[in-house]
Amino acid sequence: MDVKAEKDKVTFSVHSPFRISHAAIERAGETWPDAVVLKLHLKGLEDFKVTSGEVKLGGSASLHDGKPLVRLWKDGKEDTPLDTKSPYRIEVRILGGDGKPATAIPLKGGYFEMPLPKALFDGNQKTITVNWIDFYRN
């Protein structure tokens, strides 16, 4: 995992050799920065979970006809997707190796970029965990 820290922002870039895995991220300071961004360098994102204390966010992201198709939910309730006004909403971006919006999956050198919502850090938990499944597991 690569970490890029700026004044009020930290970006965690995960390059996983395993298509099903997880990571624990621990804050270095007294509080989390204003912006925490997660980049998952995978070919596809069948499922992901981000957990902080009692809050569990989940989702999946793909492309359909070249446009992002993202599903998000909280506390394992896949049948109750988060709406655009939820404080837990994650704006998942699917980017190609050139950093521009991807048009096809499997991604070639691309990544899934997720600015994590501030509400996830309300309890100022010391650690968050991230789990992912890449639907291209070969």
N, C-alpha and C positions, 0 to 999 in steps of 0.2 A: 504494500500500500504506500502510495506517495502522498505526502501532506504538504500543502502550500498554505502558509499562514500569512495573512495580510493584517492591516490594522484592526478591522472589525469583521473580518471574514476568514473562514478556513475552508479549504477544499480537500476532500479525501478522494483520491483516485485509486480505485481497486482494480488491479490486473490479476485475475484469478486463473491459475492453470487448471482449476477444477470447475466444472460447470454447475455443480451444486455445492455451495459452501456458505460460510458466514464470517463475520468479523465483529469484534468488540472494539468500540472507539471510546476512549476515555479522554475527558477534557483535561487540559494541562493547567488552566487557571482556576480562579474562584468561581467563575461563571462561564457559560458558553458564549462565543462571539455572537454578534448580531446576526450574522449570516453563516450558515453551515450548509455546504454543498457536497453532495455525494455524486461521484462519477463511477458508474459500473461499466467497465470495458468488457463487454460480452458481445456475442453474435445476436442474441435475442434474449428477451426477458419474460419468461413464462410466469414467474411469480417472484415477488420480493416482500420482505417484512422489515419494518423498522420499529424497534421497541425501546421505549424510554420509561422506566418505572412501570406503572400500570397501563400506559398508553401503548397500544399495538396498532400500527398502520400497515396495511397491505395493499398490494396491487399487482397489475400486470401491464405490459406495454408491448404493442406491436404496430405494424403498419398495415393499412387496408387501402388499396388503390393509391398508394403513395402518401397517404395521410395518417398521422398518428391516431392510434386507437388505444386509449388508456382507461383502465378500470381501477378505481381506488375504493378502499373500504377501511373501516375501523373495527378493532376488537374481533376480528375473524368473521364479521358479518358480510360475507361476499354478496348476499342477496339485497343488501342495503347500501348501495354505492354512495360515496360522499358527493355532495353537490358542490357547485362552484363557489358557494358562499361559506363552506365549512372552514373553520380556522385550521383544520388538519389537512386541508387539500395540498397535494404536492403537484407542482407543475412540471411534469416529466417531459423533458425534451429528448428526442432521438436524433443523434448527430452522427454524421459520417466521419471518416478519417480526416477530412478536410475542415471539420468543425462546422459545416453547414448542415441544415436539416437533411436527414437521410430520406431516401425514397424507396429503399428496398431492404429487406431482411433476408438472409443473415447480414449483419453489419460487417464490413471489411475495415478493420482498424477504427471503428466508431465506438460510441459509448452512449449510455443512458445517463443524462444529467438531471439530478434531482435537488433543487434547493429545498432543504427540509423546513417545514413550517415552524414558526416561533412557538406555537402552542405545544409542540412536541417537547420543548425544553422548559415549560412552565414550572415543573418541580425541581429544576436545576440538578437532575440526576447526574452522578459522576460519569456514568457509562451509558452508551446506547449500543444496541446490537443490530446488526443488519444481516439478513439471510437472503439468498438469491438462488434461483434456478434458471439456467440458460436453456431454452428449449432446443438448442443445437448442442447435444451432448457428445457427439462423436469427435 
